[in-house]
């Protein structure tokens, strides 16, 4: 306490303000004996002393202020009060005031800087919700909430809930307007809120309500409403009124809203295109390209010039299109550097952000428009499409889209393909063999595909290898390589390439399909089934995939599953006759004849030239004793195969079985005129003439004997020819040890004998057709998709195996008796 001292009355009360007081030095408190004693004893807990350090406002004396009267309180040691008048002179007031002290404090008051001794603060005044202003605020807030809920429900697909919320918002908004009018605040009616509610309710574009809103003088959004009305008329294909309202909206929008005016002008141009007024559309599009060019308007302008056939302006419009700035940054900024770690982290963060995705989409759209425009105008701007493509390529090379030049060259080759000019296509693609790897791989892939189609598998394999060497991660090149292995029946190698293609691109459906075919050839049916099930999950409506699944289940002896997949296939292709016939065959194998009849009949209705279906239907009606219905199917077979005598014999047999012997006799006579040496026809003629007591019976019996005798002679010649050839072969083997001359003469003699025997054994042009036996009437069946079911996809397609399905052998009752 030696550093603490009192201020005497005679001392200068303003002295010491700038002096440093060691009492407040906290670093020396540990060495201060007085302070330490005060802490350890009650010496430090004495009542506060009234005498204070100079310049403080602590104690019982009030703080001097610049206004108001105050009563000075004398200190315990007689010190003058701050701000009091001494000897007729006013004391200057200080600007220093200690925290927590006020002028109202007196001696003995406790230190209470937060004012806690005054008790709790009075409660806040309760808000009165009954006032008109509060009711209007609450109602307006509720209307906005309902509009937001309606928008959310609409975005989630809950249209009914969205409409209910919008209608409730409309009711509350009308109540809000009435309350504002009753309270005399009609000037504060919010037109934007009215527009939002009405627009949400009539989202399906109610033109009548939109007209009402347009005519409302309280709304300041008539320009937007007119644009909406124009859009409605456009959807209704009322193009003149759409033009009218677009122009009205354009007149109401100031030049400050440049982007909005550009969009309305673009809509006007599109409407003129729909109306076929290309010159008016050109006016709108040219104005946009001069004010605010964009790729979509440039593309539309090219289309209009193409429609009018203006070559020069097509070229100028194409040059404007490729000169449109995209407004995107360089791709180099997305390439990380090796030395700056922080910059690399930033690059990784922005490499796939929303902005970069938008830039990629914008660039992709521009490239699409440029490629489409070049392919469109290339045949029109020059004498030949090749010269037109060359001009477009030159223009693109001098623009910001340099990388598109190679793609245009490849499109030129593809155009040659569409024109069936394979030679020029191959020459165009061969030009890329010395280009960069990406273009070289694409060209080699197309060349491999072309050679595969031409069945030049060696060249196809060569260019597939070239494409793979240029770009090993090109799935199309790997598929072409696998296809060449597939046609060479090297299925293990094909499987490897298809699997590698899937590793590079897991969404490559062609590789997955061909891999399933490869597993089928390797008889790994379960793996093939898994592959096609995965492919079906990707291609839900692929008819080929569904058929492969049905065929695999049939091979796995699960006909019920096969029929289920064929039913799904029919739902996709309901008029496919081969699929219907396949389904009928499966039901026939299961013994469900009525269901088989239904599907076979549907197949015949869609394709009445399938011989297997015709034969099954005819056999079914003969088996069920409806021979009259079988006749129409066998007559159809006669038209398809007029040189096959068996169908005509079946027609005659149906007449005979149905009891129409006269018609059967006429039919047999007609068959005899066409095939005079058919023994079966003569046999039935003899039997019918005998039963009917006709005189021609002897004539037909004589002809039958002659034909039988000729048949025996023919068979003897065939047997003798076979015996002679066998004897000659034996003699040739025995004489091989003899002289060469003898060998030669004997060989010549035996060859001459064999040749003469063969010529004698062949039937002449007038010899009869032999009748069909049981095996000729056996039904057979082919896969519904024919050769397409077992062919690799993309590069070329390979002919498939025939189906293992077969109908039952037809009964003996179909054979002529």
C-alpha positions in Angstrom: 0.0 0.0 0.0 3.0 2.2 0.0 2.1 3.3 -3.5 -1.4 4.4 -2.5 -1.7 8.0 -1.2 -4.4 10.5 -0.6 -4.8 13.7 -2.4 -4.6 16.8 -0.2 -6.9 19.7 -0.5 -4.1 22.0 -1.5 -2.8 19.8 -4.3 -3.8 20.3 -7.8 -6.8 18.2 -8.3 -6.1 17.8 -12.1 -2.5 16.7 -11.7 -1.5 13.2 -12.2 -3.8 12.3 -15.2 -0.9 11.5 -17.4 1.3 9.9 -14.7 1.7 6.2 -14.7 0.5 4.6 -11.5 2.3 1.4 -10.6 -0.8 0.2 -8.7 -2.4 -0.9 -11.9 0.6 -2.9 -12.9 -0.6 -6.4 -12.6 2.8 -7.9 -13.3 4.2 -6.5 -10.0 1.3 -7.6 -7.8 3.1 -10.8 -6.8 5.9 -8.7 -5.4 3.6 -6.1 -3.7 3.6 -7.0 0.0 0.7 -4.8 0.9 -1.5 -6.3 -1.8 -0.5 -9.9 -0.8 -1.3 -9.1 2.8 -4.7 -7.7 1.9 -5.4 -10.8 -0.1 -4.4 -13.1 2.8 -6.1 -11.2 5.6 -9.2 -9.1 6.1 -7.2 -6.0 5.5 -8.3 -6.1 1.9 -12.0 -6.5 2.8 -12.5 -3.1 4.5 -15.2 -0.8 3.3 -14.1 1.2 0.2 -12.3 4.4 1.0 -13.9 7.7 0.0 -10.7 9.2 -1.2 -10.0 8.2 -4.8 -7.3 8.7 -7.3 -7.4 11.9 -9.3 -9.4 11.7 -12.5 -11.9 9.0 -11.4 -15.6 9.3 -11.0 -15.8 6.5 -8.4 -17.2 7.2 -5.0 -20.0 9.2 -3.6 -19.5 12.3 -5.8 -21.7 12.8 -8.8 -20.5 13.0 -12.3 -20.5 16.5 -13.7 -22.7 17.0 -16.8 -23.3 19.9 -19.1 -26.9 20.5 -18.1 -29.2 20.4 -15.1 -28.7 21.4 -11.5 -27.0 19.0 -9.2 -26.2 18.9 -5.4 -22.6 18.2 -4.8 -21.8 15.8 -2.1 -18.7 16.5 0.0 -16.1 13.8 0.2 -15.0 12.3 3.5 -11.7 14.2 3.4 -13.3 17.5 2.3 -12.3 17.3 -1.4 -14.3 19.6 -3.7 -17.0 18.0 -5.7 -16.2 17.7 -9.4 -18.0 20.4 -11.3 -18.8 22.4 -8.2 -18.2 26.2 -8.0 -15.2 27.1 -5.8 -14.3 30.7 -5.0 -16.7 31.9 -7.6 -15.0 30.0 -10.4 -16.7 27.1 -12.3 -14.6 23.9 -12.4 -14.2 22.4 -15.9 -16.0 19.1 -16.5 -14.1 16.0 -17.5 -14.9 13.6 -20.3 -13.8 10.6 -18.4 -16.5 8.4 -16.9 -15.9 5.1 -15.3 -17.9 2.1 -16.7 -20.9 1.2 -14.5 -21.3 4.4 -12.6 -24.0 7.1 -13.0 -24.5 10.4 -11.3 -27.4 9.0 -9.3 -25.1 6.7 -7.2 -24.5 7.7 -3.6 -22.3 6.4 -0.9 -22.9 2.8 0.0 -24.6 1.7 -3.2 -23.5 -1.7 -4.6 -21.8 -2.2 -7.9 -24.5 -3.2 -10.4 -23.5 -2.4 -14.0 -26.3 -4.6 -15.5 -29.1 -3.1 -13.5 -30.1 -6.5 -12.0 -31.2 -4.9 -8.7 -34.1 -3.2 -10.5 -35.9 -6.5 -11.0 -37.1 -8.2 -14.2 -37.9 -6.2 -17.2 -41.5 -5.5 -17.9 -43.2 -8.0 -20.4 -43.3 -7.1 -24.0 -46.5 -5.5 -25.3 -48.7 -8.3 -26.8 -49.4 -8.0 -30.5 -52.9 -7.3 -31.4 -54.0 -9.5 -34.3 -57.4 -8.0 -34.5 -56.3 -4.9 -36.2 -57.1 -4.7 -40.0 -53.4 -4.2 -40.8 -52.4 -7.4 -39.0 -55.2 -9.4 -40.6 -54.1 -8.2 -44.1 -50.4 -9.2 -43.4 -51.4 -12.6 -42.1 -53.7 -13.3 -45.1 -51.1 -12.1 -47.7 -48.5 -14.4 -46.1 -50.8 -17.3 -46.2 -51.5 -16.7 -49.9 -47.8 -16.8 -50.7 -47.4 -20.0 -48.7 -50.2 -21.6 -50.7 -48.7 -20.6 -54.0 -45.4 -22.1 -53.0 -47.1 -25.4 -51.9 -48.9 -25.5 -55.2 -45.7 -25.1 -57.1 -44.0 -27.8 -55.1 -46.9 -30.2 -55.6 -46.9 -29.5 -59.4 -43.2 -30.2 -59.6 -43.7 -33.5 -57.8 -46.4 -34.6 -60.2 -49.3 -34.2 -57.8 -51.5 -32.2 -60.2 -54.7 -32.5 -58.2 -53.1 -31.3 -55.0 -51.5 -28.5 -56.9 -54.8 -27.4 -58.3 -56.5 -27.5 -54.9 -53.8 -25.4 -53.3 -53.9 -22.9 -56.1 -57.7 -22.6 -55.8 -57.5 -22.1 -52.1 -54.8 -19.4 -52.7 -57.2 -17.7 -55.2 -60.1 -17.6 -52.6 -57.8 -16.1 -50.0 -56.4 -13.6 -52.4 -59.9 -12.4 -53.3 -60.7 -12.1 -49.6 -57.5 -10.1 -49.2 -58.5 -7.7 -51.9 -61.9 -7.2 -50.3 -60.3 -6.5 -46.9 -58.0 -3.9 -48.5 -61.0 -2.2 -50.1 -63.0 -2.2 -46.9 -60.1 -0.7 -44.9 -59.6 2.0 -47.5 -56.3 0.7 -48.7 -57.4 -0.1 -52.3 -54.2 1.6 -53.6 -52.1 -1.0 -51.8 -53.6 -4.0 -53.7 -50.7 -6.1 -55.0 -51.2 -6.9 -58.8 -48.2 -9.2 -58.8 -49.9 -11.4 -56.3 -53.1 -11.5 -58.3 -51.1 -12.4 -61.4 -49.2 -15.2 -59.6 -52.4 -16.7 -58.2 -54.2 -16.6 -61.5 -51.2 -18.0 -63.4 -50.9 -20.9 -61.0 -54.6 -21.8 -61.2 -54.8 -21.7 -65.0 -51.5 -23.5 -65.7 -53.1 -25.5 -68.5 -53.3 -22.2 -70.5 -56.9 -21.0 -70.2 -57.0 -18.4 -73.0 -60.3 -16.9 -71.7 -59.0 -16.2 -68.2 -55.8 -14.8 -69.7 -57.8 -12.3 -71.8 -59.6 -11.2 -68.6 -56.3 -10.6 -66.9 -55.0 -8.6 -69.9 -58.1 -6.4 -69.8 -57.6 -5.6 -66.1 -56.3 -2.1 -65.9 -54.9 -2.7 -62.4 -52.3 -5.1 -63.7 -48.9 -3.8 -64.9 -47.9 -7.1 -66.4 -49.9 -7.0 -69.6 -46.8 -7.6 -71.7 -46.1 -10.9 -70.0 -49.7 -11.9 -70.4 -49.7 -11.1 -74.1 -46.6 -13.3 -74.5 -48.4 -16.1 -72.7 -51.5 -15.6 -74.9 -49.2 -15.8 -78.0 -47.7 -19.0 -76.7 -51.2 -20.4 -76.3 -52.2 -19.5 -79.8 -49.0 -21.1 -81.0 -49.8 -24.3 -79.3 -53.3 -24.2 -80.9 -51.6 -23.6 -84.3 -53.4 -20.3 -84.6 -50.3 -18.7 -86.0 -51.7 -15.3 -87.2 -53.0 -14.5 -83.7 -49.8 -15.7 -82.2 -47.9 -13.2 -84.4 -50.3 -10.4 -83.4 -49.9 -10.9 -79.6 -46.1 -11.3 -79.9 -45.9 -8.0 -81.7 -48.2 -6.3 -79.1 -46.0 -7.6 -76.3 -42.9 -6.4 -78.3 -44.4 -2.9 -78.5 -45.0 -2.7 -74.7 -41.5 -3.8 -73.8 -38.9 -1.0 -73.7 -35.5 -1.2 -75.3 -33.9 -1.6 -71.9 -35.1 -5.2 -71.8 -33.0 -6.3 -74.7 -32.9 -10.0 -74.0 -36.7 -10.2 -73.6 -37.2 -8.5 -77.0 -34.7 -10.8 -78.6 -36.6 -13.9 -77.4 -39.9 -12.5 -78.6 -38.4 -11.8 -82.0 -37.0 -15.3 -82.1 -40.5 -16.7 -81.4 -41.9 -14.5 -84.2 -39.4 -15.9 -86.6 -40.3 -19.5 -85.6 -44.0 -18.8 -86.2 -43.3 -17.4 -89.6 -41.3 -20.6 -90.4 -44.4 -22.7 -89.3 -46.5 -20.5 -91.6 -44.1 -21.1 -94.5 -43.3 -17.3 -94.8 -39.5 -17.7 -94.9 -38.8 -14.2 -96.1 -40.5 -12.7 -93.0 -38.7 -15.2 -90.8 -35.4 -14.2 -92.3 -36.1 -10.6 -91.4 -36.5 -11.5 -87.7 -33.5 -13.9 -87.6 -31.2 -11.4 -89.4 -32.1 -8.7 -86.9 -31.3 -11.0 -84.0 -28.0 -12.1 -85.6 -27.0 -8.4 -85.9 -28.0 -7.4 -82.4 -27.4 -10.5 -80.2 -26.2 -13.5 -82.3 -26.7 -17.0 -81.0 -26.3 -20.5 -82.5 -29.9 -21.4 -82.5 -31.0 -18.3 -84.4 -28.1 -18.9 -86.8 -29.2 -22.4 -87.5 -32.8 -21.3 -88.1 -31.5 -18.7 -90.5 -29.6 -21.3 -92.5 -32.8 -23.4 -92.6 -34.8 -20.5 -94.0 -32.2 -19.8 -96.7 -32.1 -23.5 -97.5 -35.9 -23.5 -97.9 -35.7 -20.5 -100.3 -32.7 -22.0 -102.2 -30.4 -19.0 -101.8 -26.9 -20.5 -102.1 -24.9 -17.3 -101.5 -26.8 -16.4 -98.4 -26.6 -20.0 -97.1 -22.8 -19.6 -97.2 -22.9 -16.3 -95.4 -25.3 -17.6 -92.8 -23.0 -20.6 -92.2 -20.0 -18.2 -91.7 -22.1 -16.2 -89.2 -23.0 -19.4 -87.4 -19.4 -20.5 -86.9 -18.5 -17.0 -85.8 -21.0 -16.8 -82.9 -19.1 -16.4 -79.6 -20.0 -19.1 -77.1 -18.9 -17.2 -74.1 -17.1 -20.1 -72.4 -13.6 -20.3 -71.0 -10.7 -22.2 -72.3 -10.4 -25.9 -71.5 -6.8 -25.4 -70.3 -7.9 -24.0 -67.0 -9.3 -27.4 -66.1 -5.9 -29.1 -66.6 -4.2 -29.5 -63.2 -0.6 -28.3 -62.8 2.0 -30.4 -61.1 3.7 -27.8 -58.8 0.8 -26.0 -57.2 -1.2 -28.2 -54.8 -3.8 -25.6 -53.9 -4.4 -24.8 -57.6 -4.8 -28.5 -58.3 -7.5 -28.8 -55.6 -9.4 -25.9 -57.0 -9.1 -27.4 -60.5 -10.5 -30.7 -59.3 -13.4 -28.9 -57.6 -14.4 -27.0 -60.7 -13.8 -29.7 -63.2 -17.3 -31.1 -63.1 -19.3 -28.3 -61.4 -22.5 -26.8 -62.7 -20.7 -24.1 -64.7 -18.5 -26.5 -66.5 -21.4 -28.8 -67.3 -23.3 -25.8 -68.7 -20.3 -24.9 -70.8 -20.0 -28.4 -72.2 -23.7 -28.5 -73.0 -23.5 -25.2 -74.8 -20.5 -26.3 -76.8 -22.1 -29.6 -77.7 -25.2 -27.8 -78.9 -23.2 -25.5 -81.1 -21.3 -28.4 -82.6 -24.5 -30.2 -83.3 -26.0 -27.2 -85.1 -22.8 -26.7 -87.1 -22.6 -30.4 -88.1 -26.3 -30.5 -89.1 -26.0 -27.3 -91.1 -23.0 -28.5 -93.0 -24.6 -31.8 -93.9 -27.7 -29.9 -95.0 -26.2 -27.3 -97.2 -23.2 -29.3 -98.6 -25.2 -30.8 -101.5 -26.9 -27.4 -102.2 -24.2 -24.8 -102.2 -22.0 -26.5 -104.8 -22.5 -28.6 -107.9 -21.7 -31.8 -105.9 -22.0 -32.6 -102.3 -18.3 -33.5 -102.1 -17.4 -29.9 -103.2 -19.9 -28.6 -100.7 -18.4 -30.6 -97.9 -14.9 -29.4 -98.9 -16.1 -25.8 -98.6 -17.6 -26.4 -95.2 -14.5 -28.1 -94.0 -12.3 -25.2 -95.1 -14.6 -22.7 -93.3 -14.6 -24.8 -90.1 -10.8 -25.1 -90.1 -10.5 -21.3 -90.0 -12.9 -21.0 -87.1 -12.9 -21.8 -83.4 -14.3 -25.3 -84.2 -11.2 -26.7 -85.8 -11.7 -30.1 -84.3 -15.0 -30.5 -86.2 -13.2 -30.6 -89.6 -12.3 -34.2 -89.2 -15.8 -35.1 -88.1 -17.1 -33.5 -91.2 -14.7 -35.5 -93.3 -16.0 -38.7 -91.7 -19.6 -37.6 -92.3 -18.7 -37.1 -96.0 -17.6 -40.8 -96.1 -20.9 -41.8 -94.4 -22.8 -39.8 -97.0 -21.0 -41.8 -99.7 -22.3 -44.9 -97.9 -25.9 -43.7 -98.0 -25.5 -43.2 -101.7 -24.2 -46.8 -102.1 -20.9 -45.5 -103.3 -18.7 -47.8 -101.2 -15.5 -47.1 -103.3 -15.6 -43.4 -102.6 -16.4 -44.1 -98.9 -13.5 -46.4 -98.5 -11.1 -43.9 -100.2 -12.4 -41.1 -97.9 -11.9 -43.1 -94.8 -8.4 -44.3 -95.8 -7.3 -40.7 -95.9 -7.4 -40.7 -92.0 -4.8 -43.4 -91.6 -2.1 -40.8 -91.0 -4.2 -38.4 -88.9 -4.3 -38.2 -85.1 -5.3 -41.2 -83.0 -8.9 -40.3 -82.3 -9.9 -39.6 -85.9 -7.7 -42.5 -87.1 -9.5 -44.9 -84.8 -13.0 -43.7 -85.9 -12.1 -44.0 -89.6 -10.5 -47.5 -89.1 -13.7 -48.6 -87.2 -15.9 -47.6 -90.1 -13.6 -49.3 -92.6 -13.7 -52.5 -90.6 -17.5 -52.3 -90.6 -17.6 -51.8 -94.3 -15.4 -54.7 -95.1 -17.3 -56.9 -92.6 -20.5 -56.1 -94.6 -18.8 -57.1 -97.8 -17.7 -60.3 -96.0 -14.0 -59.5 -96.5 -13.2 -60.6 -93.1 -9.4 -60.4 -93.5 -9.6 -56.6 -94.3 -12.2 -56.2 -91.5 -9.8 -57.8 -89.0 -6.9 -55.7 -90.3 -8.7 -52.4 -89.8 -10.1 -53.5 -86.5 -6.6 -54.0 -85.3 -5.6 -50.6 -86.7 -8.5 -49.0 -84.8 -7.5 -50.7 -81.6 -3.9 -49.7 -82.0 -4.9 -46.1 -82.4 -7.3 -46.1 -79.5 -7.4 -49.2 -77.3 -10.4 -47.8 -75.4 -12.6 -47.6 -78.4 -15.5 -50.0 -77.7 -16.6 -50.1 -81.3 -13.2 -51.2 -82.5 -13.2 -54.0 -79.9 -16.7 -55.1 -81.0 -15.6 -55.3 -84.6 -12.6 -57.3 -83.7 -14.8 -59.7 -81.7 -17.2 -60.0 -84.6 -14.3 -61.1 -86.9 -13.4 -63.8 -84.3 -17.1 -64.7 -84.1 -17.4 -65.5 -87.8 -14.2 -67.5 -87.6 -15.9 -69.5 -84.8 -13.2 -68.5 -82.4 -15.7 -67.9 -79.7 -13.2 -67.7 -76.8 -11.3 -64.8 -78.5 -14.6 -63.1 -79.3 -15.6 -63.3 -75.7 -12.4 -61.6 -74.6 -12.9 -58.7 -76.9 -16.6 -58.3 -76.0 -15.6 -58.3 -72.3 -12.9 -55.7 -72.9 -15.4 -53.5 -74.7 -17.7 -53.7 -71.7 -14.9 -52.8 -69.3 -14.3 -49.7 -71.4 -17.9 -48.8 -71.7 -20.3 -50.6 -69.4 -23.3 -49.2 -71.2 -22.3 -50.7 -74.6 -25.4 -52.7 -75.4 -24.0 -54.2 -78.6 -21.1 -55.8 -76.8 -23.4 -57.2 -74.2 -25.8 -58.6 -76.9 -22.9 -60.2 -78.8 -21.5 -61.6 -75.6 -24.8 -63.4 -75.0 -24.7 -64.9 -78.5 -21.2 -66.1 -77.9 -22.2 -67.8 -74.7 -25.0 -69.5 -76.6 -22.5 -70.8 -79.1 -20.3 -72.0 -76.3 -23.4 -73.8 -74.8 -23.0 -71.7 -71.6 -26.7 -71.1 -71.5 -27.0 -69.8 -67.9 -24.3 -67.1 -68.5 -26.1 -66.2 -71.7 -29.4 -65.9 -69.8 -27.8 -63.6 -67.2 -26.3 -61.4 -70.0 -29.6 -61.0 -71.8 -31.5 -60.3 -68.6 -29.1 -57.5 -67.9 -29.6 -56.2 -71.4 -33.3 -56.4 -71.0 -33.0 -54.2 -67.9 -31.3 -51.6 -70.2 -33.4 -52.1 -73.4 -36.9 -52.7 -72.0 -38.6 -52.8 -75.4 -36.0 -54.6 -77.5 -37.7 -57.4 -79.5 -34.5 -59.2 -80.2 -33.5 -59.4 -76.6 -36.9 -60.8 -75.6 -36.8 -63.4 -78.3 -33.3 -64.5 -77.2 -34.6 -64.9 -73.7 -37.5 -67.0 -74.9 -35.2 -69.2 -77.0 -32.8 -69.6 -74.1 -35.6 -70.7 -71.8 -36.7 -73.2 -74.5 -33.2 -74.6 -74.7 -33.2 -74.9 -70.9 -36.4 -77.0 -71.1 -38.6 -74.3 -69.5 -41.4 -73.8 -72.2 -43.6 -71.9 -69.8 -41.0 -69.2 -69.3 -40.4 -69.2 -73.0 -44.1 -68.6 -73.7 -44.2 -65.8 -71.1 -41.3 -63.9 -72.8 -43.0 -64.4 -76.2 -46.1 -62.9 -74.8 -44.1 -59.9 -73.7 -42.6 -59.8 -77.2 -46.1 -59.8 -78.8 -47.0 -56.8 -76.6 -44.1 -54.9 -78.3 -44.6 -56.3 -81.8 -48.2 -57.5 -82.0 -48.1 -58.0 -85.8 -45.0 -60.1 -86.1 -46.1 -63.3 -87.9 -43.0 -65.3 -87.0 -43.3 -64.6 -83.3 -47.0 -65.6 -83.4 -46.1 -68.8 -85.3 -43.4 -69.6 -82.7 -45.9 -69.1 -79.9 -48.4 -71.4 -81.7 -45.7 -74.0 -82.0 -44.9 -73.9 -78.3 -48.6 -74.3 -77.4 -48.8 -77.2 -79.9 -45.9 -78.9 -78.2 -47.7 -78.4 -74.8 -50.8 -80.1 -76.3 -52.9 -76.9 -76.2 -54.4 -77.2 -79.7 -57.0 -74.4 -79.5 -54.5 -71.8 -78.3 -52.0 -73.0 -81.0 -54.8 -72.6 -83.6 -55.4 -69.0 -82.5 -51.8 -67.9 -82.8 -51.2 -69.8 -86.1 -54.4 -68.1 -87.5 -53.1 -64.7 -86.4 -49.7 -65.5 -88.0 -51.5 -66.5 -91.2 -53.6 -63.3 -91.2 -50.5 -61.1 -91.0 -48.3 -63.2 -93.4 -50.2 -65.7 -95.5 -47.1 -67.0 -97.3 -45.5 -69.0 -94.5 -45.5 -72.6 -95.7 -45.0 -74.0 -92.2 -48.1 -72.1 -90.9 -50.2 -73.1 -93.9 -49.3 -76.7 -93.6 -50.0 -76.8 -89.8 -53.4 -75.2 -90.3 -54.4 -77.5 -93.1 -53.3 -80.5 -91.1 -55.2 -79.3 -88.1 -58.5 -78.9 -90.0 -58.1 -82.4 -91.6 -57.4 -83.9 -88.2 -60.6 -82.2 -86.8 -62.6 -83.4 -89.8 -63.1 -79.9 -91.2 -61.8 -80.7 -94.7 -63.6 -77.8 -96.3 -61.6 -75.3 -94.2 -58.4 -77.1 -95.0 -58.9 -76.6 -98.8 -58.3 -72.8 -98.6 -54.9 -73.3 -97.0 -53.7 -75.9 -99.5 -54.9 -73.8 -102.3 -52.8 -70.9 -100.9 -49.9 -73.4 -100.9 -50.6 -74.2 -104.5 -50.2 -70.6 -105.4 -47.0 -70.2 -103.6 -45.4 -73.5 -104.9 -47.2 -74.3 -108.2 -44.6 -76.9 -109.1 -45.2 -79.0 -106.0 -47.7 -81.7 -106.8 -48.4 -82.6 -103.2 -50.5 -79.5 -102.5 -52.8 -80.2 -105.4 -53.1 -83.8 -104.3 -54.0 -82.6 -100.8 -56.8 -80.3 -102.2 -58.2 -83.3 -104.2 -57.9 -85.5 -101.1 -59.9 -82.9 -99.1 -62.7 -82.9 -101.7 -62.8 -86.7 -101.6 -62.9 -86.8 -97.8 -65.7 -84.3 -97.7 -67.8 -86.4 -100.1 -67.5 -84.1 -103.1 -66.4 -86.9 -105.5 -67.2 -85.0 -108.7 -65.0 -82.1 -107.6 -62.3 -84.5 -106.5 -62.4 -86.2 -109.9 -62.1 -82.9 -111.7 -59.2 -82.0 -109.5 -57.4 -85.3 -110.2 -57.9 -84.9 -113.9 -56.4 -81.4 -113.8 -53.4 -82.8 -111.8 -53.0 -85.5 -114.5 -52.9 -82.9 -117.3 -50.2 -81.0 -115.5 -48.3 -84.1 -114.2 -49.2 -86.9 -116.6 -46.8 -89.5 -115.1 -47.7 -89.1 -111.4 -48.6 -92.6 -110.2 -50.6 -91.5 -107.2 -52.9 -89.3 -109.2 -53.5 -92.1 -111.7 -54.2 -94.5 -108.8 -56.9 -92.2 -107.4 -58.4 -91.7 -110.9 -58.7 -95.4 -111.4 -60.3 -95.8 -107.9 -62.8 -92.9 -108.5 -63.7 -94.0 -112.0 -64.3 -97.5 -110.8 -66.5 -96.3 -107.9 -68.5 -94.0 -110.1 -68.7 -96.5 -113.0 -67.1 -94.4 -115.6 -65.6 -95.6 -118.9 -62.3 -93.9 -118.5 -61.2 -96.4 -115.9 -59.4 -98.7 -118.4 -57.6 -95.8 -120.0 -56.2 -94.6 -116.6 -55.4 -98.2 -115.6 -53.3 -98.6 -118.8 -51.5 -95.3 -118.2 -50.8 -96.3 -114.6 -49.2 -99.6 -115.7 -47.0 -97.7 -118.2 -45.9 -95.2 -115.6 -45.1 -98.0 -113.1 -43.1 -99.8 -115.7 -41.1 -96.7 -116.6 -40.5 -96.1 -112.9 -39.1 -99.6 -112.5 -36.8 -99.1 -115.6 -35.6 -95.8 -114.1 -34.9 -97.4 -110.8 -32.9 -100.2 -112.5 -30.8 -97.7 -114.3 -30.1 -95.9 -111.1 -29.1 -99.2 -109.4 -26.9 -100.2 -112.4 -25.2 -96.8 -112.4 -24.4 -97.1 -108.8 -23.1 -100.6 -109.2 -21.0 -99.5 -112.3 -19.5 -96.6 -110.4 -18.6 -98.8 -107.4 -17.1 -101.4 -109.7 -15.0 -98.8 -111.5 -13.7 -97.5 -108.2 -12.7 -101.0 -107.2 -11.0 -101.7 -110.4 -9.2 -98.3 -110.2 -7.8 -99.2 -106.7 -6.7 -102.7 -108.0 -5.0 -101.3 -111.1 -3.1 -98.6 -109.3 0.0 -100.9 -109.1 0.0 -101.5 -112.9 1.5 -99.4 -115.7 0.6 -95.8 -116.0 -0.7 -96.2 -119.6 -3.0 -99.1 -118.6 -4.1 -97.1 -115.6 -5.0 -94.2 -117.8 -7.0 -96.1 -120.4 -8.9 -98.0 -117.7 -9.6 -94.8 -115.8 -10.9 -93.1 -119.0 -13.1 -96.1 -119.8 -14.6 -96.2 -116.3 -15.2 -92.5 -116.3 -17.0 -92.7 -119.6 -19.1 -95.6 -118.4 -20.0 -93.6 -115.2 -20.9 -90.5 -117.1 -23.2 -92.4 -119.5 -24.8 -94.2 -116.6 -25.5 -90.9 -114.9 -27.0 -89.3 -117.9 -29.2 -92.3 -118.5 -30.4 -92.3 -114.9 -31.5 -88.7 -114.9 -35.2 -88.2 -115.7 -36.1 -86.4 -118.8 -38.0 -83.2 -119.0 -41.3 -85.0 -119.6 -40.8 -87.6 -116.9 -43.3 -87.5 -114.0 -42.7 -85.9 -110.6 -42.5 -88.5 -107.9 -45.1 -88.3 -105.2 -44.3 -87.0 -101.8 -43.8 -89.5 -99.0 -44.3 -89.1 -95.3 -41.0 -87.2 -94.8 -42.0 -84.6 -97.4 -45.0 -83.6 -95.3 -43.2 -83.2 -92.1 -43.5 -79.7 -90.7 -40.4 -77.7 -89.9 -39.9 -74.3 -88.4 -37.3 -71.5 -88.3 -36.6 -68.9 -85.7 -39.1 -66.0 -85.7 -36.4 -63.5 -86.3 -34.7 -65.6 -88.9 -31.1 -65.0 -89.6 -31.2 -62.0 -87.3 -31.3 -64.0 -84.1 -27.7 -65.1 -84.0 -25.8 -62.3 -85.5 -23.3 -60.0 -83.8 -24.5 -56.4 -83.6 -23.0 -53.1 -84.7 -20.3 -54.0 -87.3 -22.2 -56.7 -89.0 -24.7 -59.4 -88.2 -24.1 -63.1 -88.4 -26.6 -65.7 -89.6 -28.1 -67.6 -86.7 -28.9 -71.2 -86.0 -32.2 -72.6 -87.0 -34.6 -73.2 -84.1 -34.8 -76.5 -82.5 -38.6 -76.3 -82.5 -40.4 -78.7 -84.8 -44.0 -79.5 -85.2 -45.4 -83.0 -84.9 -45.2 -85.2 -87.9 -48.4 -85.2 -89.8 -50.6 -88.4 -89.7 -51.1 -91.0 -92.4 -54.5 -89.7 -93.2 -52.8 -86.8 -95.2 -51.2 -89.3 -97.6 -53.1 -90.2 -100.7 -54.7 -93.5 -100.4 
